[in-house]
Amino acid sequence: MDQQKHELINTIREIEFAAIELQLYLDTHPCDQRAIIDYNGYVQQLELTKRSYEAKFGSLLNFGNAPSQLYAWQWADDLWPWDMEK
Amino acid sequence: MYVDVDSTNHHEMCVPSSIASCTYEYAKAYIPSQQYATTYDVKQALEKGTLFPELYKPYHEEFCEPRR
């Protein structure tokens, strides 16, 4: 996998994990404002990172989550799960 | 269910005030309320499997070897 693509997808995984951890924490601590601020920060960061991935490498998800480049439909171009290195 | 714990009191970090102030009952499980303190950076968190340093409990294989 292309180095930049690999790094970006790993960054998405990392931020997504942090957001899930804070979501679980907030389930039992719904009034913790510091945690809410951090959670919102990760959500925003995740959104931006996903957008930047999709602009360069195509959709992360199908069904209307991201537009395709005009020259061709990209969804099926990506690696299949068994093609992933990691 | 949501217990506010005074984070300046180190004893109460382990025992929520609502539990500390009453007598423990038998055959009941108590879970101290987690305090929001420092977190790992996102890269470390994914590697360690938790965002929270206080919840990082790595598994050490040597503790679980069968007795001979």
Backbone of each chain as nested JSON, in Angstrom:
{
  "chains": [
    {"id": "A", "residues": [
      {"number": 1, "name": "MET", "atoms": {"N": [0.853, -1.208, 0.0], "CA": [0.0, 0.0, 0.0], "C": [0.876, 1.241, 0.0]}},
      {"number": 2, "name": "ASP", "atoms": {"N": [0.471, 2.217, -0.748], "CA": [1.167, 3.495, -0.812], "C": [1.356, 4.071, 0.601]}},
      {"number": 3, "name": "GLN", "atoms": {"N": [2.563, 4.564, 0.827], "CA": [2.974, 5.002, 2.175], "C": [2.032, 6.042, 2.799]}},
      {"number": 4, "name": "GLN", "atoms": {"N": [1.687, 7.039, 1.988], "CA": [0.847, 8.117, 2.508], "C": [-0.566, 7.617, 2.843]}},
      {"number": 5, "name": "LYS", "atoms": {"N": [-1.047, 6.718, 1.997], "CA": [-2.368, 6.134, 2.207], "C": [-2.377, 5.311, 3.5]}},
      {"number": 6, "name": "HIS", "atoms": {"N": [-1.313, 4.56, 3.672], "CA": [-1.153, 3.716, 4.853], "C": [-1.123, 4.567, 6.125]}},
      {"number": 7, "name": "GLU", "atoms": {"N": [-0.369, 5.661, 6.085], "CA": [-0.272, 6.545, 7.249], "C": [-1.607, 7.195, 7.576]}},
      {"number": 8, "name": "LEU", "atoms": {"N": [-2.307, 7.601, 6.526], "CA": [-3.588, 8.286, 6.726], "C": [-4.642, 7.336, 7.3]}},
      {"number": 9, "name": "ILE", "atoms": {"N": [-4.662, 6.115, 6.796], "CA": [-5.657, 5.161, 7.295], "C": [-5.34, 4.791, 8.749]}},
      {"number": 10, "name": "ASN", "atoms": {"N": [-4.047, 4.722, 9.083], "CA": [-3.669, 4.465, 10.474], "C": [-4.052, 5.618, 11.386]}},
      {"number": 11, "name": "THR", "atoms": {"N": [-3.886, 6.838, 10.902], "CA": [-4.294, 8.003, 11.692], "C": [-5.795, 7.97, 11.955]}},
      {"number": 12, "name": "ILE", "atoms": {"N": [-6.557, 7.594, 10.925], "CA": [-8.01, 7.485, 11.103], "C": [-8.345, 6.446, 12.161]}},
      {"number": 13, "name": "ARG", "atoms": {"N": [-7.674, 5.303, 12.109], "CA": [-7.91, 4.248, 13.113], "C": [-7.604, 4.752, 14.522]}},
      {"number": 14, "name": "GLU", "atoms": {"N": [-6.503, 5.496, 14.644], "CA": [-6.086, 5.984, 15.962], "C": [-7.088, 6.982, 16.538]}},
      {"number": 15, "name": "ILE", "atoms": {"N": [-7.493, 7.941, 15.714], "CA": [-8.431, 8.963, 16.203], "C": [-9.781, 8.328, 16.51]}},
      {"number": 16, "name": "GLU", "atoms": {"N": [-10.189, 7.391, 15.659], "CA": [-11.465, 6.716, 15.847], "C": [-11.47, 5.962, 17.186]}},
      {"number": 17, "name": "PHE", "atoms": {"N": [-10.347, 5.328, 17.48], "CA": [-10.242, 4.584, 18.741], "C": [-10.343, 5.522, 19.939]}},
      {"number": 18, "name": "ALA", "atoms": {"N": [-9.65, 6.667, 19.868], "CA": [-9.71, 7.641, 20.964], "C": [-11.14, 8.148, 21.155]}},
      {"number": 19, "name": "ALA", "atoms": {"N": [-11.845, 8.381, 20.037], "CA": [-13.233, 8.851, 20.114], "C": [-14.132, 7.795, 20.761]}},
      {"number": 20, "name": "ILE", "atoms": {"N": [-13.916, 6.527, 20.421], "CA": [-14.717, 5.446, 21.012], "C": [-14.45, 5.347, 22.51]}},
      {"number": 21, "name": "GLU", "atoms": {"N": [-13.172, 5.453, 22.898], "CA": [-12.82, 5.392, 24.314], "C": [-13.526, 6.5, 25.108]}},
      {"number": 22, "name": "LEU", "atoms": {"N": [-13.516, 7.697, 24.553], "CA": [-14.16, 8.813, 25.25], "C": [-15.673, 8.685, 25.249]}},
      {"number": 23, "name": "GLN", "atoms": {"N": [-16.206, 8.101, 24.174], "CA": [-17.645, 7.862, 24.125], "C": [-18.059, 6.912, 25.254]}},
      {"number": 24, "name": "LEU", "atoms": {"N": [-17.273, 5.87, 25.456], "CA": [-17.569, 4.907, 26.523], "C": [-17.443, 5.568, 27.898]}},
      {"number": 25, "name": "TYR", "atoms": {"N": [-16.401, 6.395, 28.058], "CA": [-16.218, 7.109, 29.326], "C": [-17.418, 8.03, 29.588]}},
      {"number": 26, "name": "LEU", "atoms": {"N": [-17.851, 8.733, 28.535], "CA": [-18.946, 9.69, 28.701], "C": [-20.295, 9.011, 28.961]}},
      {"number": 27, "name": "ASP", "atoms": {"N": [-20.42, 7.752, 28.558], "CA": [-21.648, 7.011, 28.875], "C": [-21.878, 6.967, 30.385]}},
      {"number": 28, "name": "THR", "atoms": {"N": [-20.788, 6.873, 31.149], "CA": [-20.939, 6.806, 32.612], "C": [-20.593, 8.126, 33.297]}},
      {"number": 29, "name": "HIS", "atoms": {"N": [-20.062, 9.095, 32.55], "CA": [-19.72, 10.406, 33.13], "C": [-20.265, 11.514, 32.218]}},
      {"number": 30, "name": "PRO", "atoms": {"N": [-21.585, 11.578, 32.051], "CA": [-22.159, 12.467, 31.033], "C": [-21.947, 13.962, 31.288]}},
      {"number": 31, "name": "CYS", "atoms": {"N": [-21.539, 14.322, 32.507], "CA": [-21.385, 15.761, 32.8], "C": [-19.923, 16.202, 32.847]}},
      {"number": 32, "name": "ASP", "atoms": {"N": [-19.022, 15.344, 32.443], "CA": [-17.593, 15.68, 32.498], "C": [-17.235, 16.567, 31.296]}},
      {"number": 33, "name": "GLN", "atoms": {"N": [-17.191, 17.872, 31.55], "CA": [-17.004, 18.797, 30.432], "C": [-15.649, 18.7, 29.757]}},
      {"number": 34, "name": "ARG", "atoms": {"N": [-14.618, 18.403, 30.547], "CA": [-13.285, 18.269, 29.941], "C": [-13.282, 17.115, 28.941]}},
      {"number": 35, "name": "ALA", "atoms": {"N": [-13.942, 16.02, 29.332], "CA": [-14.008, 14.858, 28.437], "C": [-14.839, 15.17, 27.194]}},
      {"number": 36, "name": "ILE", "atoms": {"N": [-15.898, 15.941, 27.374], "CA": [-16.743, 16.309, 26.23], "C": [-15.95, 17.172, 25.242]}},
      {"number": 37, "name": "ILE", "atoms": {"N": [-15.179, 18.111, 25.788], "CA": [-14.36, 18.971, 24.925], "C": [-13.357, 18.127, 24.133]}},
      {"number": 38, "name": "ASP", "atoms": {"N": [-12.698, 17.2, 24.83], "CA": [-11.728, 16.338, 24.144], "C": [-12.413, 15.458, 23.101]}},
      {"number": 39, "name": "TYR", "atoms": {"N": [-13.591, 14.924, 23.475], "CA": [-14.356, 14.091, 22.541], "C": [-14.693, 14.881, 21.272]}},
      {"number": 40, "name": "ASN", "atoms": {"N": [-15.213, 16.084, 21.461], "CA": [-15.56, 16.917, 20.302], "C": [-14.344, 17.215, 19.433]}},
      {"number": 41, "name": "GLY", "atoms": {"N": [-13.212, 17.413, 20.076], "CA": [-11.969, 17.649, 19.34], "C": [-11.608, 16.459, 18.457]}},
      {"number": 42, "name": "TYR", "atoms": {"N": [-11.718, 15.25, 19.021], "CA": [-11.401, 14.048, 18.241], "C": [-12.393, 13.858, 17.092]}},
      {"number": 43, "name": "VAL", "atoms": {"N": [-13.67, 14.143, 17.356], "CA": [-14.69, 13.995, 16.31], "C": [-14.368, 14.907, 15.128]}},
      {"number": 44, "name": "GLN", "atoms": {"N": [-13.985, 16.134, 15.452], "CA": [-13.666, 17.104, 14.41], "C": [-12.417, 16.674, 13.625]}},
      {"number": 45, "name": "GLN", "atoms": {"N": [-11.428, 16.228, 14.376], "CA": [-10.172, 15.759, 13.767], "C": [-10.428, 14.555, 12.854]}},
      {"number": 46, "name": "LEU", "atoms": {"N": [-11.314, 13.654, 13.323], "CA": [-11.66, 12.457, 12.565], "C": [-12.34, 12.82, 11.251]}},
      {"number": 47, "name": "GLU", "atoms": {"N": [-13.267, 13.752, 11.346], "CA": [-13.989, 14.207, 10.178], "C": [-13.022, 14.765, 9.118]}},
      {"number": 48, "name": "LEU", "atoms": {"N": [-12.111, 15.632, 9.58], "CA": [-11.155, 16.249, 8.656], "C": [-10.218, 15.21, 8.033]}},
      {"number": 49, "name": "THR", "atoms": {"N": [-9.769, 14.278, 8.85], "CA": [-8.844, 13.258, 8.346], "C": [-9.535, 12.346, 7.335]}},
      {"number": 50, "name": "LYS", "atoms": {"N": [-10.795, 11.99, 7.627], "CA": [-11.545, 11.161, 6.679], "C": [-11.767, 11.889, 5.36]}},
      {"number": 51, "name": "ARG", "atoms": {"N": [-12.124, 13.178, 5.459], "CA": [-12.32, 13.973, 4.239], "C": [-11.04, 13.998, 3.416]}},
      {"number": 52, "name": "SER", "atoms": {"N": [-9.931, 14.207, 4.101], "CA": [-8.681, 14.324, 3.369], "C": [-8.285, 12.971, 2.75]}},
      {"number": 53, "name": "TYR", "atoms": {"N": [-8.58, 11.873, 3.446], "CA": [-8.331, 10.547, 2.87], "C": [-9.183, 10.339, 1.622]}},
      {"number": 54, "name": "GLU", "atoms": {"N": [-10.472, 10.655, 1.756], "CA": [-11.403, 10.393, 0.653], "C": [-11.109, 11.259, -0.568]}},
      {"number": 55, "name": "ALA", "atoms": {"N": [-10.622, 12.481, -0.323], "CA": [-10.259, 13.35, -1.445], "C": [-9.087, 12.759, -2.226]}},
      {"number": 56, "name": "LYS", "atoms": {"N": [-8.169, 12.109, -1.518], "CA": [-6.984, 11.566, -2.192], "C": [-7.174, 10.14, -2.689]}},
      {"number": 57, "name": "PHE", "atoms": {"N": [-7.847, 9.32, -1.902], "CA": [-7.85, 7.882, -2.2], "C": [-9.212, 7.26, -2.425]}},
      {"number": 58, "name": "GLY", "atoms": {"N": [-10.267, 8.055, -2.403], "CA": [-11.597, 7.494, -2.649], "C": [-12.341, 7.136, -1.372]}},
      {"number": 59, "name": "SER", "atoms": {"N": [-13.573, 6.682, -1.536], "CA": [-14.489, 6.45, -0.416], "C": [-13.97, 5.465, 0.618]}},
      {"number": 60, "name": "LEU", "atoms": {"N": [-14.247, 5.767, 1.862], "CA": [-14.003, 4.811, 2.94], "C": [-15.201, 3.891, 3.111]}},
      {"number": 61, "name": "LEU", "atoms": {"N": [-16.387, 4.429, 2.856], "CA": [-17.624, 3.661, 2.982], "C": [-18.428, 3.839, 1.703]}},
      {"number": 62, "name": "ASN", "atoms": {"N": [-19.306, 2.875, 1.432], "CA": [-20.177, 3.068, 0.269], "C": [-21.477, 3.715, 0.708]}},
      {"number": 63, "name": "PHE", "atoms": {"N": [-22.489, 3.745, -0.152], "CA": [-23.819, 4.273, 0.152], "C": [-23.842, 5.73, 0.601]}},
      {"number": 64, "name": "GLY", "atoms": {"N": [-23.382, 6.594, -0.271], "CA": [-23.638, 8.009, -0.076], "C": [-22.828, 8.737, 0.972]}},
      {"number": 65, "name": "ASN", "atoms": {"N": [-21.706, 8.156, 1.401], "CA": [-20.908, 8.848, 2.4], "C": [-19.856, 9.777, 1.813]}},
      {"number": 66, "name": "ALA", "atoms": {"N": [-19.463, 9.514, 0.581], "CA": [-18.462, 10.38, -0.047], "C": [-18.696, 10.389, -1.549]}},
      {"number": 67, "name": "PRO", "atoms": {"N": [-18.439, 11.536, -2.19], "CA": [-18.585, 11.597, -3.642], "C": [-17.436, 10.865, -4.329]}},
      {"number": 68, "name": "SER", "atoms": {"N": [-17.671, 10.407, -5.554], "CA": [-16.603, 9.753, -6.311], "C": [-15.917, 10.777, -7.209]}},
      {"number": 69, "name": "GLN", "atoms": {"N": [-14.665, 10.528, -7.554], "CA": [-13.997, 11.354, -8.551], "C": [-14.768, 11.206, -9.865]}},
      {"number": 70, "name": "LEU", "atoms": {"N": [-14.707, 12.23, -10.722], "CA": [-15.532, 12.216, -11.934], "C": [-15.068, 11.22, -12.989]}},
      {"number": 71, "name": "TYR", "atoms": {"N": [-13.766, 10.967, -13.068], "CA": [-13.279, 10.148, -14.184], "C": [-13.74, 8.705, -14.143]}},
      {"number": 72, "name": "ALA", "atoms": {"N": [-14.042, 8.168, -12.962], "CA": [-14.513, 6.786, -12.89], "C": [-15.084, 6.493, -11.516]}},
      {"number": 73, "name": "TRP", "atoms": {"N": [-15.932, 5.522, -11.461], "CA": [-16.495, 5.076, -10.185], "C": [-15.393, 4.337, -9.438]}},
      {"number": 74, "name": "GLN", "atoms": {"N": [-15.09, 4.82, -8.19], "CA": [-13.881, 4.326, -7.532], "C": [-14.092, 3.215, -6.516]}},
      {"number": 75, "name": "TRP", "atoms": {"N": [-15.351, 2.985, -6.145], "CA": [-15.577, 2.122, -4.986], "C": [-14.86, 0.768, -5.085]}},
      {"number": 76, "name": "ALA", "atoms": {"N": [-14.943, 0.146, -6.27], "CA": [-14.388, -1.205, -6.386], "C": [-12.89, -1.215, -6.687]}},
      {"number": 77, "name": "ASP", "atoms": {"N": [-12.268, -0.024, -6.801], "CA": [-10.842, 0.041, -7.142], "C": [-9.928, -0.265, -5.972]}},
      {"number": 78, "name": "ASP", "atoms": {"N": [-10.444, -0.108, -4.781], "CA": [-9.588, -0.203, -3.601], "C": [-9.141, -1.641, -3.351]}},
      {"number": 79, "name": "LEU", "atoms": {"N": [-8.201, -1.784, -2.44], "CA": [-7.743, -3.123, -2.087], "C": [-8.859, -3.883, -1.377]}},
      {"number": 80, "name": "TRP", "atoms": {"N": [-8.91, -5.179, -1.578], "CA": [-9.837, -6.037, -0.853], "C": [-9.227, -6.343, 0.509]}},
      {"number": 81, "name": "PRO", "atoms": {"N": [-10.057, -6.721, 1.47], "CA": [-9.51, -6.944, 2.816], "C": [-8.306, -7.889, 2.837]}},
      {"number": 82, "name": "TRP", "atoms": {"N": [-8.31, -8.921, 1.966], "CA": [-7.199, -9.874, 1.965], "C": [-5.955, -9.319, 1.254]}},
      {"number": 83, "name": "ASP", "atoms": {"N": [-6.099, -8.151, 0.625], "CA": [-4.94, -7.524, -0.004], "C": [-4.199, -6.583, 0.942]}},
      {"number": 84, "name": "MET", "atoms": {"N": [-4.826, -6.274, 2.066], "CA": [-4.226, -5.331, 3.011], "C": [-2.974, -5.944, 3.628]}},
      {"number": 85, "name": "GLU", "atoms": {"N": [-1.946, -5.085, 3.788], "CA": [-0.727, -5.586, 4.433], "C": [-0.911, -5.712, 5.924]}},
      {"number": 86, "name": "LYS", "atoms": {"N": [-1.692, -4.802, 6.47], "CA": [-1.813, -4.757, 7.923], "C": [-3.237, -4.462, 8.303]}}
    ]},
    {"id": "B", "residues": [
      {"number": 1, "name": "MET", "atoms": {"N": [-26.648, 6.513, 39.841], "CA": [-25.574, 5.78, 39.167], "C": [-24.34, 6.646, 38.972]}},
      {"number": 2, "name": "TYR", "atoms": {"N": [-24.551, 7.917, 38.655], "CA": [-23.383, 8.778, 38.415], "C": [-22.915, 9.396, 39.725]}},
      {"number": 3, "name": "VAL", "atoms": {"N": [-21.741, 8.978, 40.155], "CA": [-21.232, 9.432, 41.444], "C": [-20.193, 10.521, 41.229]}},
      {"number": 4, "name": "ASP", "atoms": {"N": [-20.413, 11.652, 41.835], "CA": [-19.403, 12.704, 41.8], "C": [-18.378, 12.453, 42.89]}},
      {"number": 5, "name": "VAL", "atoms": {"N": [-17.144, 12.341, 42.48], "CA": [-16.112, 12.042, 43.467], "C": [-15.141, 13.218, 43.52]}},
      {"number": 6, "name": "ASP", "atoms": {"N": [-14.791, 13.622, 44.718], "CA": [-13.838, 14.711, 44.897], "C": [-12.452, 14.248, 44.463]}},
      {"number": 7, "name": "SER", "atoms": {"N": [-11.975, 14.811, 43.339], "CA": [-10.725, 14.308, 42.77], "C": [-9.497, 14.759, 43.554]}},
      {"number": 8, "name": "THR", "atoms": {"N": [-9.656, 15.724, 44.472], "CA": [-8.501, 16.176, 45.246], "C": [-8.187, 15.213, 46.385]}},
      {"number": 9, "name": "ASN", "atoms": {"N": [-9.131, 14.384, 46.709], "CA": [-8.926, 13.443, 47.81], "C": [-8.459, 12.1, 47.251]}},
      {"number": 10, "name": "HIS", "atoms": {"N": [-7.21, 11.75, 47.562], "CA": [-6.634, 10.55, 46.95], "C": [-7.297, 9.265, 47.413]}},
      {"number": 11, "name": "HIS", "atoms": {"N": [-7.744, 9.259, 48.652], "CA": [-8.429, 8.065, 49.136], "C": [-9.708, 7.863, 48.326]}},
      {"number": 12, "name": "GLU", "atoms": {"N": [-10.408, 8.946, 48.099], "CA": [-11.694, 8.836, 47.411], "C": [-11.554, 8.541, 45.93]}},
      {"number": 13, "name": "MET", "atoms": {"N": [-10.334, 8.663, 45.397], "CA": [-10.132, 8.28, 44.007], "C": [-10.397, 6.795, 43.833]}},
      {"number": 14, "name": "CYS", "atoms": {"N": [-10.181, 6.038, 44.906], "CA": [-10.385, 4.586, 44.829], "C": [-11.74, 4.183, 45.394]}},
      {"number": 15, "name": "VAL", "atoms": {"N": [-12.301, 4.998, 46.25], "CA": [-13.578, 4.654, 46.864], "C": [-14.534, 5.842, 46.718]}},
      {"number": 16, "name": "PRO", "atoms": {"N": [-15.527, 5.737, 45.832], "CA": [-16.483, 6.835, 45.687], "C": [-17.131, 7.186, 47.023]}},
      {"number": 17, "name": "SER", "atoms": {"N": [-17.424, 8.464, 47.223], "CA": [-17.91, 8.93, 48.526], "C": [-19.188, 8.223, 48.972]}},
      {"number": 18, "name": "SER", "atoms": {"N": [-20.056, 7.9, 48.004], "CA": [-21.312, 7.262, 48.389], "C": [-21.082, 5.88, 48.99]}},
      {"number": 19, "name": "ILE", "atoms": {"N": [-19.971, 5.26, 48.583], "CA": [-19.658, 3.94, 49.133], "C": [-18.866, 4.097, 50.429]}},
      {"number": 20, "name": "ALA", "atoms": {"N": [-17.922, 5.053, 50.418], "CA": [-17.075, 5.243, 51.587], "C": [-17.895, 5.623, 52.811]}},
      {"number": 21, "name": "SER", "atoms": {"N": [-18.977, 6.371, 52.583], "CA": [-19.741, 6.873, 53.714], "C": [-20.666, 5.818, 54.32]}},
      {"number": 22, "name": "CYS", "atoms": {"N": [-20.866, 4.71, 53.64], "CA": [-21.723, 3.685, 54.234], "C": [-20.944, 2.384, 54.403]}},
      {"number": 23, "name": "THR", "atoms": {"N": [-21.519, 1.446, 55.052], "CA": [-20.849, 0.176, 55.292], "C": [-20.958, -0.7, 54.051]}},
      {"number": 24, "name": "TYR", "atoms": {"N": [-19.864, -1.366, 53.738], "CA": [-19.911, -2.296, 52.609], "C": [-20.842, -3.448, 52.929]}},
      {"number": 25, "name": "GLU", "atoms": {"N": [-21.583, -3.861, 51.928], "CA": [-22.439, -5.023, 52.114], "C": [-21.768, -6.246, 51.496]}},
      {"number": 26, "name": "TYR", "atoms": {"N": [-22.066, -7.398, 52.05], "CA": [-21.499, -8.638, 51.515], "C": [-22.08, -8.962, 50.142]}},
      {"number": 27, "name": "ALA", "atoms": {"N": [-21.312, -9.692, 49.365], "CA": [-21.773, -10.245, 48.084], "C": [-22.259, -9.187, 47.11]}},
      {"number": 28, "name": "LYS", "atoms": {"N": [-21.655, -8.009, 47.181], "CA": [-21.974, -6.982, 46.192], "C": [-20.674, -6.503, 45.561]}},
      {"number": 29, "name": "ALA", "atoms": {"N": [-20.726, -6.239, 44.282], "CA": [-19.529, -5.754, 43.586], "C": [-19.551, -4.228, 43.565]}},
      {"number": 30, "name": "TYR", "atoms": {"N": [-18.377, -3.611, 43.814], "CA": [-18.277, -2.154, 43.789], "C": [-17.246, -1.734, 42.751]}},
      {"number": 31, "name": "ILE", "atoms": {"N": [-17.604, -0.781, 41.934], "CA": [-16.665, -0.286, 40.933], "C": [-16.41, 1.201, 41.185]}},
      {"number": 32, "name": "PRO", "atoms": {"N": [-15.164, 1.549, 41.513], "CA": [-14.892, 2.965, 41.734], "C": [-15.115, 3.779, 40.466]}},
      {"number": 33, "name": "SER", "atoms": {"N": [-15.588, 4.982, 40.624], "CA": [-15.848, 5.854, 39.493], "C": [-14.531, 6.395, 38.931]}},
      {"number": 34, "name": "GLN", "atoms": {"N": [-14.359, 6.242, 37.635], "CA": [-13.106, 6.673, 36.999], "C": [-13.0, 8.194, 36.991]}},
      {"number": 35, "name": "GLN", "atoms": {"N": [-11.785, 8.678, 37.238], "CA": [-11.536, 10.117, 37.185], "C": [-10.894, 10.472, 35.856]}},
      {"number": 36, "name": "TYR", "atoms": {"N": [-11.332, 11.562, 35.25], "CA": [-10.729, 11.978, 33.989], "C": [-9.437, 12.732, 34.261]}},
      {"number": 37, "name": "ALA", "atoms": {"N": [-8.324, 12.096, 33.954], "CA": [-7.025, 12.737, 34.194], "C": [-6.278, 12.838, 32.863]}},
      {"number": 38, "name": "THR", "atoms": {"N": [-5.069, 12.331, 32.822], "CA": [-4.32, 12.397, 31.566], "C": [-4.733, 11.252, 30.647]}},
      {"number": 39, "name": "THR", "atoms": {"N": [-4.507, 11.442, 29.356], "CA": [-4.772, 10.361, 28.406], "C": [-3.516, 10.131, 27.573]}},
      {"number": 40, "name": "TYR", "atoms": {"N": [-3.417, 8.942, 27.003], "CA": [-2.333, 8.675, 26.056], "C": [-2.577, 9.475, 24.777]}},
      {"number": 41, "name": "ASP", "atoms": {"N": [-1.523, 9.702, 23.993], "CA": [-1.776, 10.257, 22.671], "C": [-2.422, 9.147, 21.832]}},
      {"number": 42, "name": "VAL", "atoms": {"N": [-3.078, 9.519, 20.733], "CA": [-3.918, 8.559, 20.009], "C": [-3.155, 7.337, 19.502]}},
      {"number": 43, "name": "LYS", "atoms": {"N": [-1.918, 7.537, 19.116], "CA": [-1.112, 6.434, 18.582], "C": [-0.837, 5.396, 19.674]}},
      {"number": 44, "name": "GLN", "atoms": {"N": [-0.391, 5.917, 20.828], "CA": [-0.117, 5.03, 21.958], "C": [-1.388, 4.33, 22.42]}},
      {"number": 45, "name": "ALA", "atoms": {"N": [-2.501, 5.068, 22.428], "CA": [-3.765, 4.504, 22.898], "C": [-4.166, 3.283, 22.082]}},
      {"number": 46, "name": "LEU", "atoms": {"N": [-4.058, 3.388, 20.754], "CA": [-4.441, 2.26, 19.9], "C": [-3.499, 1.073, 20.117]}},
      {"number": 47, "name": "GLU", "atoms": {"N": [-2.214, 1.36, 20.312], "CA": [-1.251, 0.277, 20.555], "C": [-1.515, -0.424, 21.885]}},
      {"number": 48, "name": "LYS", "atoms": {"N": [-1.871, 0.362, 22.901], "CA": [-2.051, -0.197, 24.233], "C": [-3.456, -0.746, 24.463]}},
      {"number": 49, "name": "GLY", "atoms": {"N": [-4.393, -0.342, 23.619], "CA": [-5.756, -0.843, 23.76], "C": [-6.598, -0.043, 24.739]}},
      {"number": 50, "name": "THR", "atoms": {"N": [-6.099, 1.095, 25.204], "CA": [-6.889, 1.995, 26.04], "C": [-6.353, 3.416, 25.93]}},
      {"number": 51, "name": "LEU", "atoms": {"N": [-7.259, 4.383, 26.078], "CA": [-6.852, 5.791, 26.044], "C": [-6.354, 6.226, 27.427]}},
      {"number": 52, "name": "PHE", "atoms": {"N": [-6.698, 5.426, 28.444], "CA": [-6.474, 5.854, 29.825], "C": [-5.32, 5.099, 30.487]}},
      {"number": 53, "name": "PRO", "atoms": {"N": [-4.256, 5.809, 30.879], "CA": [-3.108, 5.148, 31.509], "C": [-3.502, 4.317, 32.725]}},
      {"number": 54, "name": "GLU", "atoms": {"N": [-4.503, 4.777, 33.485], "CA": [-4.895, 4.039, 34.698], "C": [-5.6, 2.728, 34.383]}},
      {"number": 55, "name": "LEU", "atoms": {"N": [-6.007, 2.545, 33.126], "CA": [-6.673, 1.288, 32.745], "C": [-5.749, 0.362, 31.959]}},
      {"number": 56, "name": "TYR", "atoms": {"N": [-4.503, 0.778, 31.793], "CA": [-3.56, -0.062, 31.034], "C": [-3.026, -1.171, 31.931]}},
      {"number": 57, "name": "LYS", "atoms": {"N": [-3.484, -2.375, 31.665], "CA": [-3.074, -3.537, 32.464], "C": [-2.563, -4.617, 31.527]}},
      {"number": 58, "name": "PRO", "atoms": {"N": [-1.301, -4.504, 31.141], "CA": [-0.798, -5.5, 30.179], "C": [-0.786, -6.912, 30.768]}},
      {"number": 59, "name": "TYR", "atoms": {"N": [-1.013, -7.837, 29.9], "CA": [-1.052, -9.247, 30.285], "C": [0.363, -9.815, 30.268]}},
      {"number": 60, "name": "HIS", "atoms": {"N": [0.789, -10.33, 31.396], "CA": [2.126, -10.924, 31.449], "C": [1.994, -12.441, 31.467]}},
      {"number": 61, "name": "GLU", "atoms": {"N": [2.467, -13.038, 30.429], "CA": [2.28, -14.474, 30.257], "C": [2.862, -15.296, 31.402]}},
      {"number": 62, "name": "GLU", "atoms": {"N": [4.003, -14.835, 31.933], "CA": [4.682, -15.641, 32.961], "C": [3.833, -15.873, 34.215]}},
      {"number": 63, "name": "PHE", "atoms": {"N": [2.87, -14.959, 34.472], "CA": [2.027, -15.129, 35.653], "C": [1.043, -16.288, 35.502]}},
      {"number": 64, "name": "CYS", "atoms": {"N": [0.809, -16.689, 34.255], "CA": [-0.244, -17.669, 34.038], "C": [0.259, -19.031, 33.576]}},
      {"number": 65, "name": "GLU", "atoms": {"N": [1.568, -19.231, 33.688], "CA": [2.084, -20.548, 33.301], "C": [1.564, -21.599, 34.274]}},
      {"number": 66, "name": "PRO", "atoms": {"N": [1.211, -22.766, 33.747], "CA": [0.703, -23.804, 34.632], "C": [1.77, -24.251, 35.649]}},
      {"number": 67, "name": "ARG", "atoms": {"N": [1.343, -24.586, 36.832], "CA": [2.287, -25.045, 37.874], "C": [2.834, -26.413, 37.526]}},
      {"number": 68, "name": "ARG", "atoms": {"N": [4.103, -26.604, 37.864], "CA": [4.691, -27.921, 37.575], "C": [5.038, -28.635, 38.86]}}
    ]}
  ]
}
